[in-house]
């Protein structure tokens, strides 16, 4: 289960989750559907997403990306190490 919080989402359409087997990548998008932003103003929101394709006890690296309303993309976080349960 990945969890993150975001403030100031006025320009954000949603979030994309990327995964790799190593910190250096390559990273591939793992969420099929964009995780839609739940706020359209300057207030913050909490998000969570479960990677159902992860293999138990395997180590992965994830980062969350932003999909802006204008179609541009950017990284929200740097790669984070996670051991799947």
PyMOL Python script that loads the backbone (N, CA, C, O; Angstrom):
from pymol import cmd

cmd.read_pdbstr("""\
ATOM      1  N   UNK A   1       0.845  -1.171   0.000  1.00  0.00           N
ATOM      2  CA  UNK A   1       0.000   0.000   0.000  1.00  0.00           C
ATOM      3  C   UNK A   1       0.893   1.236   0.000  1.00  0.00           C
ATOM      4  O   UNK A   1       1.685   1.435   0.921  1.00  0.00           O
ATOM      5  N   UNK A   2       0.768   2.045  -1.007  1.00  0.00           N
ATOM      6  CA  UNK A   2       1.496   3.310  -1.096  1.00  0.00           C
ATOM      7  C   UNK A   2       0.588   4.423  -0.588  1.00  0.00           C
ATOM      8  O   UNK A   2      -0.602   4.450  -0.901  1.00  0.00           O
ATOM      9  N   UNK A   3       1.144   5.333   0.188  1.00  0.00           N
ATOM     10  CA  UNK A   3       0.370   6.454   0.718  1.00  0.00           C
ATOM     11  C   UNK A   3       1.162   7.728   0.516  1.00  0.00           C
ATOM     12  O   UNK A   3       2.383   7.740   0.666  1.00  0.00           O
ATOM     13  N   UNK A   4       0.457   8.814   0.172  1.00  0.00           N
ATOM     14  CA  UNK A   4       1.107  10.109   0.030  1.00  0.00           C
ATOM     15  C   UNK A   4       0.087  11.218   0.265  1.00  0.00           C
ATOM     16  O   UNK A   4      -1.123  11.011   0.173  1.00  0.00           O
ATOM     17  N   UNK A   5       0.610  12.385   0.567  1.00  0.00           N
ATOM     18  CA  UNK A   5      -0.253  13.554   0.751  1.00  0.00           C
ATOM     19  C   UNK A   5       0.258  14.678  -0.136  1.00  0.00           C
ATOM     20  O   UNK A   5       1.450  14.777  -0.425  1.00  0.00           O
ATOM     21  N   UNK A   6      -0.676  15.519  -0.559  1.00  0.00           N
ATOM     22  CA  UNK A   6      -0.339  16.598  -1.490  1.00  0.00           C
ATOM     23  C   UNK A   6      -1.129  17.843  -1.100  1.00  0.00           C
ATOM     24  O   UNK A   6      -2.309  17.758  -0.759  1.00  0.00           O
ATOM     25  N   UNK A   7      -0.476  18.986  -1.152  1.00  0.00           N
ATOM     26  CA  UNK A   7      -1.140  20.275  -0.970  1.00  0.00           C
ATOM     27  C   UNK A   7      -1.053  21.038  -2.284  1.00  0.00           C
ATOM     28  O   UNK A   7      -0.229  20.707  -3.138  1.00  0.00           O
ATOM     29  N   UNK A   8      -1.864  22.022  -2.451  1.00  0.00           N
ATOM     30  CA  UNK A   8      -1.836  22.893  -3.636  1.00  0.00           C
ATOM     31  C   UNK A   8      -1.988  22.079  -4.925  1.00  0.00           C
ATOM     32  O   UNK A   8      -1.038  21.919  -5.691  1.00  0.00           O
ATOM     33  N   UNK A   9      -3.171  21.582  -5.140  1.00  0.00           N
ATOM     34  CA  UNK A   9      -3.447  20.724  -6.293  1.00  0.00           C
ATOM     35  C   UNK A   9      -4.259  21.416  -7.380  1.00  0.00           C
ATOM     36  O   UNK A   9      -4.881  20.748  -8.205  1.00  0.00           O
ATOM     37  N   UNK A  10      -4.260  22.729  -7.391  1.00  0.00           N
ATOM     38  CA  UNK A  10      -5.104  23.466  -8.331  1.00  0.00           C
ATOM     39  C   UNK A  10      -4.886  23.060  -9.790  1.00  0.00           C
ATOM     40  O   UNK A  10      -5.836  23.030 -10.573  1.00  0.00           O
ATOM     41  N   UNK A  11      -3.647  22.749 -10.156  1.00  0.00           N
ATOM     42  CA  UNK A  11      -3.314  22.438 -11.544  1.00  0.00           C
ATOM     43  C   UNK A  11      -3.196  20.940 -11.809  1.00  0.00           C
ATOM     44  O   UNK A  11      -2.862  20.533 -12.921  1.00  0.00           O
ATOM     45  N   UNK A  12      -3.468  20.117 -10.796  1.00  0.00           N
ATOM     46  CA  UNK A  12      -3.263  18.671 -10.894  1.00  0.00           C
ATOM     47  C   UNK A  12      -4.542  17.958 -11.339  1.00  0.00           C
ATOM     48  O   UNK A  12      -5.609  18.141 -10.754  1.00  0.00           O
ATOM     49  N   UNK A  13      -4.407  17.146 -12.382  1.00  0.00           N
ATOM     50  CA  UNK A  13      -5.505  16.289 -12.823  1.00  0.00           C
ATOM     51  C   UNK A  13      -5.511  14.990 -12.024  1.00  0.00           C
ATOM     52  O   UNK A  13      -6.566  14.524 -11.594  1.00  0.00           O
ATOM     53  N   UNK A  14      -4.310  14.397 -11.823  1.00  0.00           N
ATOM     54  CA  UNK A  14      -4.249  13.137 -11.096  1.00  0.00           C
ATOM     55  C   UNK A  14      -2.821  12.657 -10.917  1.00  0.00           C
ATOM     56  O   UNK A  14      -1.861  13.382 -11.176  1.00  0.00           O
ATOM     57  N   UNK A  15      -2.707  11.400 -10.462  1.00  0.00           N
ATOM     58  CA  UNK A  15      -1.413  10.839 -10.090  1.00  0.00           C
ATOM     59  C   UNK A  15      -1.165   9.511 -10.795  1.00  0.00           C
ATOM     60  O   UNK A  15      -2.089   8.739 -11.053  1.00  0.00           O
ATOM     61  N   UNK A  16       0.110   9.267 -11.100  1.00  0.00           N
ATOM     62  CA  UNK A  16       0.545   8.054 -11.778  1.00  0.00           C
ATOM     63  C   UNK A  16       1.586   7.388 -10.889  1.00  0.00           C
ATOM     64  O   UNK A  16       2.416   8.071 -10.289  1.00  0.00           O
ATOM     65  N   UNK A  17       1.550   6.061 -10.798  1.00  0.00           N
ATOM     66  CA  UNK A  17       2.495   5.335  -9.957  1.00  0.00           C
ATOM     67  C   UNK A  17       3.434   4.537 -10.854  1.00  0.00           C
ATOM     68  O   UNK A  17       3.000   3.816 -11.752  1.00  0.00           O
ATOM     69  N   UNK A  18       4.729   4.680 -10.591  1.00  0.00           N
ATOM     70  CA  UNK A  18       5.764   4.001 -11.367  1.00  0.00           C
ATOM     71  C   UNK A  18       6.548   3.053 -10.457  1.00  0.00           C
ATOM     72  O   UNK A  18       6.755   3.343  -9.278  1.00  0.00           O
ATOM     73  N   UNK A  19       6.980   1.920 -11.014  1.00  0.00           N
ATOM     74  CA  UNK A  19       7.697   0.907 -10.244  1.00  0.00           C
ATOM     75  C   UNK A  19       8.893   0.392 -11.027  1.00  0.00           C
ATOM     76  O   UNK A  19       8.874   0.320 -12.256  1.00  0.00           O
ATOM     77  N   UNK A  20       9.955   0.028 -10.271  1.00  0.00           N
ATOM     78  CA  UNK A  20      11.145  -0.587 -10.858  1.00  0.00           C
ATOM     79  C   UNK A  20      11.671  -1.633  -9.886  1.00  0.00           C
ATOM     80  O   UNK A  20      11.308  -1.646  -8.710  1.00  0.00           O
ATOM     81  N   UNK A  21      12.527  -2.507 -10.394  1.00  0.00           N
ATOM     82  CA  UNK A  21      13.151  -3.528  -9.550  1.00  0.00           C
ATOM     83  C   UNK A  21      14.404  -3.000  -8.860  1.00  0.00           C
ATOM     84  O   UNK A  21      14.881  -3.601  -7.898  1.00  0.00           O
ATOM     85  N   UNK A  22      14.945  -1.874  -9.346  1.00  0.00           N
ATOM     86  CA  UNK A  22      16.133  -1.267  -8.745  1.00  0.00           C
ATOM     87  C   UNK A  22      15.921   0.245  -8.646  1.00  0.00           C
ATOM     88  O   UNK A  22      15.071   0.805  -9.338  1.00  0.00           O
ATOM     89  N   UNK A  23      16.689   0.891  -7.792  1.00  0.00           N
ATOM     90  CA  UNK A  23      16.561   2.328  -7.605  1.00  0.00           C
ATOM     91  C   UNK A  23      16.875   3.097  -8.889  1.00  0.00           C
ATOM     92  O   UNK A  23      16.326   4.175  -9.116  1.00  0.00           O
ATOM     93  N   UNK A  24      17.745   2.554  -9.716  1.00  0.00           N
ATOM     94  CA  UNK A  24      18.137   3.220 -10.958  1.00  0.00           C
ATOM     95  C   UNK A  24      17.142   3.000 -12.106  1.00  0.00           C
ATOM     96  O   UNK A  24      17.260   3.616 -13.166  1.00  0.00           O
ATOM     97  N   UNK A  25      16.158   2.112 -11.883  1.00  0.00           N
ATOM     98  CA  UNK A  25      15.167   1.863 -12.929  1.00  0.00           C
ATOM     99  C   UNK A  25      15.593   0.772 -13.879  1.00  0.00           C
ATOM    100  O   UNK A  25      16.537   0.037 -13.591  1.00  0.00           O
ATOM    101  N   UNK A  26      14.927   0.652 -14.990  1.00  0.00           N
ATOM    102  CA  UNK A  26      13.911   1.545 -15.532  1.00  0.00           C
ATOM    103  C   UNK A  26      12.586   1.426 -14.779  1.00  0.00           C
ATOM    104  O   UNK A  26      12.242   0.364 -14.260  1.00  0.00           O
ATOM    105  N   UNK A  27      11.850   2.543 -14.731  1.00  0.00           N
ATOM    106  CA  UNK A  27      10.549   2.594 -14.073  1.00  0.00           C
ATOM    107  C   UNK A  27       9.441   2.453 -15.108  1.00  0.00           C
ATOM    108  O   UNK A  27       9.519   2.995 -16.211  1.00  0.00           O
ATOM    109  N   UNK A  28       8.408   1.711 -14.722  1.00  0.00           N
ATOM    110  CA  UNK A  28       7.248   1.509 -15.585  1.00  0.00           C
ATOM    111  C   UNK A  28       5.996   1.888 -14.814  1.00  0.00           C
ATOM    112  O   UNK A  28       5.899   1.646 -13.611  1.00  0.00           O
ATOM    113  N   UNK A  29       5.044   2.481 -15.509  1.00  0.00           N
ATOM    114  CA  UNK A  29       3.780   2.838 -14.868  1.00  0.00           C
ATOM    115  C   UNK A  29       3.033   1.561 -14.501  1.00  0.00           C
ATOM    116  O   UNK A  29       2.926   0.642 -15.313  1.00  0.00           O
ATOM    117  N   UNK A  30       2.517   1.508 -13.272  1.00  0.00           N
ATOM    118  CA  UNK A  30       1.817   0.299 -12.818  1.00  0.00           C
ATOM    119  C   UNK A  30       0.336   0.519 -12.538  1.00  0.00           C
ATOM    120  O   UNK A  30      -0.393  -0.463 -12.399  1.00  0.00           O
ATOM    121  N   UNK A  31      -0.140   1.742 -12.448  1.00  0.00           N
ATOM    122  CA  UNK A  31      -1.587   1.953 -12.285  1.00  0.00           C
ATOM    123  C   UNK A  31      -2.212   2.222 -13.647  1.00  0.00           C
ATOM    124  O   UNK A  31      -1.815   3.145 -14.359  1.00  0.00           O
ATOM    125  N   UNK A  32      -3.198   1.399 -13.994  1.00  0.00           N
ATOM    126  CA  UNK A  32      -3.846   1.548 -15.302  1.00  0.00           C
ATOM    127  C   UNK A  32      -4.680   2.818 -15.368  1.00  0.00           C
ATOM    128  O   UNK A  32      -4.642   3.546 -16.360  1.00  0.00           O
ATOM    129  N   UNK A  33      -5.428   3.076 -14.314  1.00  0.00           N
ATOM    130  CA  UNK A  33      -6.283   4.262 -14.261  1.00  0.00           C
ATOM    131  C   UNK A  33      -5.568   5.364 -13.498  1.00  0.00           C
ATOM    132  O   UNK A  33      -4.947   5.103 -12.468  1.00  0.00           O
ATOM    133  N   UNK A  34      -5.649   6.583 -13.989  1.00  0.00           N
ATOM    134  CA  UNK A  34      -5.090   7.725 -13.281  1.00  0.00           C
ATOM    135  C   UNK A  34      -5.828   7.893 -11.960  1.00  0.00           C
ATOM    136  O   UNK A  34      -7.055   7.812 -11.913  1.00  0.00           O
ATOM    137  N   UNK A  35      -5.081   8.125 -10.896  1.00  0.00           N
ATOM    138  CA  UNK A  35      -5.680   8.384  -9.589  1.00  0.00           C
ATOM    139  C   UNK A  35      -6.062   9.856  -9.578  1.00  0.00           C
ATOM    140  O   UNK A  35      -5.198  10.727  -9.475  1.00  0.00           O
ATOM    141  N   UNK A  36      -7.346  10.131  -9.683  1.00  0.00           N
ATOM    142  CA  UNK A  36      -7.822  11.504  -9.839  1.00  0.00           C
ATOM    143  C   UNK A  36      -7.593  12.345  -8.593  1.00  0.00           C
ATOM    144  O   UNK A  36      -7.755  11.867  -7.470  1.00  0.00           O
ATOM    145  N   UNK A  37      -7.220  13.589  -8.799  1.00  0.00           N
ATOM    146  CA  UNK A  37      -7.078  14.540  -7.710  1.00  0.00           C
ATOM    147  C   UNK A  37      -8.436  14.738  -7.049  1.00  0.00           C
ATOM    148  O   UNK A  37      -9.457  14.833  -7.731  1.00  0.00           O
ATOM    149  N   UNK A  38      -8.446  14.799  -5.727  1.00  0.00           N
ATOM    150  CA  UNK A  38      -9.709  14.963  -5.010  1.00  0.00           C
ATOM    151  C   UNK A  38      -9.934  16.398  -4.559  1.00  0.00           C
ATOM    152  O   UNK A  38     -10.934  16.693  -3.905  1.00  0.00           O
ATOM    153  N   UNK A  39      -9.012  17.293  -4.903  1.00  0.00           N
ATOM    154  CA  UNK A  39      -9.126  18.683  -4.488  1.00  0.00           C
ATOM    155  C   UNK A  39      -8.830  19.585  -5.676  1.00  0.00           C
ATOM    156  O   UNK A  39      -7.935  19.306  -6.474  1.00  0.00           O
ATOM    157  N   UNK A  40      -9.582  20.658  -5.784  1.00  0.00           N
ATOM    158  CA  UNK A  40      -9.358  21.599  -6.884  1.00  0.00           C
ATOM    159  C   UNK A  40      -8.890  22.954  -6.378  1.00  0.00           C
ATOM    160  O   UNK A  40      -8.870  23.929  -7.128  1.00  0.00           O
ATOM    161  N   UNK A  41      -8.511  23.016  -5.102  1.00  0.00           N
ATOM    162  CA  UNK A  41      -8.048  24.287  -4.543  1.00  0.00           C
ATOM    163  C   UNK A  41      -6.727  24.072  -3.798  1.00  0.00           C
ATOM    164  O   UNK A  41      -6.022  23.096  -4.055  1.00  0.00           O
ATOM    165  N   UNK A  42      -6.402  24.957  -2.901  1.00  0.00           N
ATOM    166  CA  UNK A  42      -5.115  24.908  -2.206  1.00  0.00           C
ATOM    167  C   UNK A  42      -5.102  23.969  -1.002  1.00  0.00           C
ATOM    168  O   UNK A  42      -4.079  23.852  -0.328  1.00  0.00           O
ATOM    169  N   UNK A  43      -6.212  23.303  -0.722  1.00  0.00           N
ATOM    170  CA  UNK A  43      -6.234  22.390   0.417  1.00  0.00           C
ATOM    171  C   UNK A  43      -5.523  21.097   0.080  1.00  0.00           C
ATOM    172  O   UNK A  43      -5.444  20.719  -1.089  1.00  0.00           O
ATOM    173  N   UNK A  44      -5.017  20.430   1.065  1.00  0.00           N
ATOM    174  CA  UNK A  44      -4.300  19.177   0.860  1.00  0.00           C
ATOM    175  C   UNK A  44      -5.221  17.973   0.839  1.00  0.00           C
ATOM    176  O   UNK A  44      -6.372  18.046   1.269  1.00  0.00           O
ATOM    177  N   UNK A  45      -4.701  16.865   0.335  1.00  0.00           N
ATOM    178  CA  UNK A  45      -5.449  15.613   0.283  1.00  0.00           C
ATOM    179  C   UNK A  45      -4.499  14.453   0.545  1.00  0.00           C
ATOM    180  O   UNK A  45      -3.300  14.539   0.276  1.00  0.00           O
ATOM    181  N   UNK A  46      -5.052  13.377   1.070  1.00  0.00           N
ATOM    182  CA  UNK A  46      -4.310  12.142   1.295  1.00  0.00           C
ATOM    183  C   UNK A  46      -4.730  11.121   0.254  1.00  0.00           C
ATOM    184  O   UNK A  46      -5.902  11.046  -0.115  1.00  0.00           O
ATOM    185  N   UNK A  47      -3.766  10.329  -0.223  1.00  0.00           N
ATOM    186  CA  UNK A  47      -4.029   9.316  -1.237  1.00  0.00           C
ATOM    187  C   UNK A  47      -3.403   8.000  -0.822  1.00  0.00           C
ATOM    188  O   UNK A  47      -2.434   7.967  -0.063  1.00  0.00           O
ATOM    189  N   UNK A  48      -3.971   6.915  -1.332  1.00  0.00           N
ATOM    190  CA  UNK A  48      -3.348   5.607  -1.158  1.00  0.00           C
ATOM    191  C   UNK A  48      -3.696   4.744  -2.365  1.00  0.00           C
ATOM    192  O   UNK A  48      -4.737   4.909  -3.001  1.00  0.00           O
ATOM    193  N   UNK A  49      -2.789   3.819  -2.657  1.00  0.00           N
ATOM    194  CA  UNK A  49      -2.970   2.935  -3.805  1.00  0.00           C
ATOM    195  C   UNK A  49      -2.246   1.631  -3.519  1.00  0.00           C
ATOM    196  O   UNK A  49      -1.109   1.640  -3.048  1.00  0.00           O
ATOM    197  N   UNK A  50      -2.895   0.511  -3.800  1.00  0.00           N
ATOM    198  CA  UNK A  50      -2.316  -0.808  -3.563  1.00  0.00           C
ATOM    199  C   UNK A  50      -1.866  -1.426  -4.882  1.00  0.00           C
ATOM    200  O   UNK A  50      -2.620  -1.465  -5.855  1.00  0.00           O
ATOM    201  N   UNK A  51      -0.635  -1.903  -4.898  1.00  0.00           N
ATOM    202  CA  UNK A  51      -0.088  -2.581  -6.079  1.00  0.00           C
ATOM    203  C   UNK A  51      -0.418  -4.064  -5.977  1.00  0.00           C
ATOM    204  O   UNK A  51       0.313  -4.825  -5.344  1.00  0.00           O
ATOM    205  N   UNK A  52      -1.499  -4.464  -6.588  1.00  0.00           N
ATOM    206  CA  UNK A  52      -1.933  -5.867  -6.540  1.00  0.00           C
ATOM    207  C   UNK A  52      -1.084  -6.784  -7.406  1.00  0.00           C
ATOM    208  O   UNK A  52      -1.210  -8.006  -7.320  1.00  0.00           O
ATOM    209  N   UNK A  53      -0.226  -6.214  -8.233  1.00  0.00           N
ATOM    210  CA  UNK A  53       0.630  -7.046  -9.085  1.00  0.00           C
ATOM    211  C   UNK A  53       1.992  -7.326  -8.442  1.00  0.00           C
ATOM    212  O   UNK A  53       2.795  -8.077  -8.995  1.00  0.00           O
ATOM    213  N   UNK A  54       2.253  -6.728  -7.281  1.00  0.00           N
ATOM    214  CA  UNK A  54       3.538  -6.936  -6.603  1.00  0.00           C
ATOM    215  C   UNK A  54       3.610  -8.343  -6.020  1.00  0.00           C
ATOM    216  O   UNK A  54       2.622  -8.871  -5.510  1.00  0.00           O
ATOM    217  N   UNK A  55       4.793  -8.938  -6.104  1.00  0.00           N
ATOM    218  CA  UNK A  55       5.025 -10.268  -5.548  1.00  0.00           C
ATOM    219  C   UNK A  55       5.433 -10.142  -4.090  1.00  0.00           C
ATOM    220  O   UNK A  55       6.292  -9.329  -3.749  1.00  0.00           O
ATOM    221  N   UNK A  56       4.818 -10.944  -3.231  1.00  0.00           N
ATOM    222  CA  UNK A  56       5.088 -10.917  -1.801  1.00  0.00           C
ATOM    223  C   UNK A  56       6.575 -11.117  -1.504  1.00  0.00           C
ATOM    224  O   UNK A  56       7.230 -11.965  -2.109  1.00  0.00           O
ATOM    225  N   UNK A  57       7.093 -10.330  -0.572  1.00  0.00           N
ATOM    226  CA  UNK A  57       8.483 -10.376  -0.093  1.00  0.00           C
ATOM    227  C   UNK A  57       9.513  -9.839  -1.098  1.00  0.00           C
ATOM    228  O   UNK A  57      10.712  -9.855  -0.820  1.00  0.00           O
ATOM    229  N   UNK A  58       9.061  -9.374  -2.238  1.00  0.00           N
ATOM    230  CA  UNK A  58       9.986  -8.825  -3.232  1.00  0.00           C
ATOM    231  C   UNK A  58      10.176  -7.325  -2.984  1.00  0.00           C
ATOM    232  O   UNK A  58       9.240  -6.625  -2.598  1.00  0.00           O
ATOM    233  N   UNK A  59      11.397  -6.849  -3.213  1.00  0.00           N
ATOM    234  CA  UNK A  59      11.710  -5.430  -3.045  1.00  0.00           C
ATOM    235  C   UNK A  59      11.497  -4.690  -4.355  1.00  0.00           C
ATOM    236  O   UNK A  59      11.957  -5.120  -5.413  1.00  0.00           O
ATOM    237  N   UNK A  60      10.790  -3.564  -4.264  1.00  0.00           N
ATOM    238  CA  UNK A  60      10.524  -2.711  -5.420  1.00  0.00           C
ATOM    239  C   UNK A  60      10.899  -1.281  -5.064  1.00  0.00           C
ATOM    240  O   UNK A  60      11.064  -0.933  -3.894  1.00  0.00           O
ATOM    241  N   UNK A  61      11.027  -0.470  -6.092  1.00  0.00           N
ATOM    242  CA  UNK A  61      11.214   0.968  -5.947  1.00  0.00           C
ATOM    243  C   UNK A  61      10.047   1.650  -6.652  1.00  0.00           C
ATOM    244  O   UNK A  61       9.718   1.310  -7.788  1.00  0.00           O
ATOM    245  N   UNK A  62       9.425   2.610  -5.977  1.00  0.00           N
ATOM    246  CA  UNK A  62       8.263   3.316  -6.515  1.00  0.00           C
ATOM    247  C   UNK A  62       8.496   4.823  -6.489  1.00  0.00           C
ATOM    248  O   UNK A  62       9.240   5.344  -5.658  1.00  0.00           O
ATOM    249  N   UNK A  63       7.840   5.502  -7.419  1.00  0.00           N
ATOM    250  CA  UNK A  63       7.685   6.947  -7.275  1.00  0.00           C
ATOM    251  C   UNK A  63       6.316   7.336  -7.809  1.00  0.00           C
ATOM    252  O   UNK A  63       5.740   6.655  -8.658  1.00  0.00           O
ATOM    253  N   UNK A  64       5.812   8.448  -7.290  1.00  0.00           N
ATOM    254  CA  UNK A  64       4.514   8.967  -7.702  1.00  0.00           C
ATOM    255  C   UNK A  64       4.756  10.128  -8.658  1.00  0.00           C
ATOM    256  O   UNK A  64       5.570  11.012  -8.395  1.00  0.00           O
ATOM    257  N   UNK A  65       4.038  10.107  -9.763  1.00  0.00           N
ATOM    258  CA  UNK A  65       4.116  11.178 -10.744  1.00  0.00           C
ATOM    259  C   UNK A  65       2.837  11.984 -10.766  1.00  0.00           C
ATOM    260  O   UNK A  65       1.769  11.486 -10.411  1.00  0.00           O
ATOM    261  N   UNK A  66       2.949  13.218 -11.180  1.00  0.00           N
ATOM    262  CA  UNK A  66       1.800  14.115 -11.305  1.00  0.00           C
ATOM    263  C   UNK A  66       1.432  14.249 -12.773  1.00  0.00           C
ATOM    264  O   UNK A  66       2.299  14.426 -13.628  1.00  0.00           O
ATOM    265  N   UNK A  67       0.147  14.164 -13.056  1.00  0.00           N
ATOM    266  CA  UNK A  67      -0.386  14.475 -14.381  1.00  0.00           C
ATOM    267  C   UNK A  67      -1.151  15.787 -14.225  1.00  0.00           C
ATOM    268  O   UNK A  67      -2.208  15.832 -13.597  1.00  0.00           O
ATOM    269  N   UNK A  68      -0.601  16.851 -14.806  1.00  0.00           N
ATOM    270  CA  UNK A  68      -1.227  18.163 -14.692  1.00  0.00           C
ATOM    271  C   UNK A  68      -2.394  18.301 -15.663  1.00  0.00           C
ATOM    272  O   UNK A  68      -2.504  17.554 -16.635  1.00  0.00           O
ATOM    273  N   UNK A  69      -3.254  19.261 -15.386  1.00  0.00           N
ATOM    274  CA  UNK A  69      -4.437  19.484 -16.224  1.00  0.00           C
ATOM    275  C   UNK A  69      -4.061  19.864 -17.649  1.00  0.00           C
ATOM    276  O   UNK A  69      -4.853  19.652 -18.568  1.00  0.00           O
ATOM    277  N   UNK A  70      -2.870  20.421 -17.853  1.00  0.00           N
ATOM    278  CA  UNK A  70      -2.435  20.785 -19.206  1.00  0.00           C
ATOM    279  C   UNK A  70      -1.785  19.613 -19.951  1.00  0.00           C
ATOM    280  O   UNK A  70      -1.316  19.770 -21.078  1.00  0.00           O
ATOM    281  N   UNK A  71      -1.762  18.420 -19.299  1.00  0.00           N
ATOM    282  CA  UNK A  71      -1.208  17.226 -19.938  1.00  0.00           C
ATOM    283  C   UNK A  71       0.265  16.985 -19.629  1.00  0.00           C
ATOM    284  O   UNK A  71       0.793  15.922 -19.953  1.00  0.00           O
ATOM    285  N   UNK A  72       0.929  17.940 -19.015  1.00  0.00           N
ATOM    286  CA  UNK A  72       2.339  17.752 -18.667  1.00  0.00           C
ATOM    287  C   UNK A  72       2.463  16.823 -17.465  1.00  0.00           C
ATOM    288  O   UNK A  72       1.542  16.693 -16.659  1.00  0.00           O
ATOM    289  N   UNK A  73       3.632  16.177 -17.365  1.00  0.00           N
ATOM    290  CA  UNK A  73       3.886  15.238 -16.275  1.00  0.00           C
ATOM    291  C   UNK A  73       5.145  15.653 -15.531  1.00  0.00           C
ATOM    292  O   UNK A  73       6.048  16.261 -16.106  1.00  0.00           O
ATOM    293  N   UNK A  74       5.198  15.323 -14.258  1.00  0.00           N
ATOM    294  CA  UNK A  74       6.388  15.571 -13.453  1.00  0.00           C
ATOM    295  C   UNK A  74       6.402  14.596 -12.285  1.00  0.00           C
ATOM    296  O   UNK A  74       5.375  14.009 -11.944  1.00  0.00           O
ATOM    297  N   UNK A  75       7.557  14.430 -11.682  1.00  0.00           N
ATOM    298  CA  UNK A  75       7.698  13.555 -10.533  1.00  0.00           C
ATOM    299  C   UNK A  75       7.266  14.284  -9.277  1.00  0.00           C
ATOM    300  O   UNK A  75       7.646  15.436  -9.066  1.00  0.00           O
ATOM    301  N   UNK A  76       6.475  13.625  -8.439  1.00  0.00           N
ATOM    302  CA  UNK A  76       6.098  14.182  -7.149  1.00  0.00           C
ATOM    303  C   UNK A  76       7.114  13.788  -6.089  1.00  0.00           C
ATOM    304  O   UNK A  76       7.420  14.565  -5.184  1.00  0.00           O
ATOM    305  N   UNK A  77       7.633  12.571  -6.212  1.00  0.00           N
ATOM    306  CA  UNK A  77       8.566  12.062  -5.208  1.00  0.00           C
ATOM    307  C   UNK A  77       9.747  11.394  -5.886  1.00  0.00           C
ATOM    308  O   UNK A  77       9.677  11.020  -7.057  1.00  0.00           O
ATOM    309  N   UNK A  78      10.825  11.249  -5.144  1.00  0.00           N
ATOM    310  CA  UNK A  78      11.937  10.443  -5.615  1.00  0.00           C
ATOM    311  C   UNK A  78      11.615   8.981  -5.367  1.00  0.00           C
ATOM    312  O   UNK A  78      10.636   8.679  -4.684  1.00  0.00           O
ATOM    313  N   UNK A  79      12.415   8.059  -5.907  1.00  0.00           N
ATOM    314  CA  UNK A  79      12.166   6.633  -5.716  1.00  0.00           C
ATOM    315  C   UNK A  79      12.206   6.241  -4.237  1.00  0.00           C
ATOM    316  O   UNK A  79      13.099   6.653  -3.498  1.00  0.00           O
ATOM    317  N   UNK A  80      11.229   5.441  -3.824  1.00  0.00           N
ATOM    318  CA  UNK A  80      11.125   4.957  -2.458  1.00  0.00           C
ATOM    319  C   UNK A  80      11.172   3.432  -2.464  1.00  0.00           C
ATOM    320  O   UNK A  80      10.497   2.786  -3.266  1.00  0.00           O
ATOM    321  N   UNK A  81      11.962   2.871  -1.577  1.00  0.00           N
ATOM    322  CA  UNK A  81      12.117   1.415  -1.485  1.00  0.00           C
ATOM    323  C   UNK A  81      10.959   0.825  -0.676  1.00  0.00           C
ATOM    324  O   UNK A  81      10.623   1.319   0.400  1.00  0.00           O
ATOM    325  N   UNK A  82      10.353  -0.248  -1.215  1.00  0.00           N
ATOM    326  CA  UNK A  82       9.229  -0.915  -0.554  1.00  0.00           C
ATOM    327  C   UNK A  82       9.398  -2.418  -0.698  1.00  0.00           C
ATOM    328  O   UNK A  82       9.714  -2.915  -1.779  1.00  0.00           O
ATOM    329  N   UNK A  83       9.186  -3.142   0.399  1.00  0.00           N
ATOM    330  CA  UNK A  83       9.159  -4.603   0.365  1.00  0.00           C
ATOM    331  C   UNK A  83       7.695  -5.018   0.387  1.00  0.00           C
ATOM    332  O   UNK A  83       6.983  -4.718   1.346  1.00  0.00           O
ATOM    333  N   UNK A  84       7.239  -5.702  -0.654  1.00  0.00           N
ATOM    334  CA  UNK A  84       5.839  -6.093  -0.760  1.00  0.00           C
ATOM    335  C   UNK A  84       5.473  -7.115   0.309  1.00  0.00           C
ATOM    336  O   UNK A  84       6.251  -8.011   0.635  1.00  0.00           O
ATOM    337  N   UNK A  85       4.269  -6.955   0.844  1.00  0.00           N
ATOM    338  CA  UNK A  85       3.768  -7.892   1.860  1.00  0.00           C
ATOM    339  C   UNK A  85       2.859  -8.920   1.257  1.00  0.00           C
ATOM    340  O   UNK A  85       2.349  -9.786   1.968  1.00  0.00           O
TER     341      UNK A  85
END
""", "prot")
cmd.dss("prot")
cmd.show_as("cartoon", "prot")
cmd.util.cbc("prot")
cmd.orient("prot")
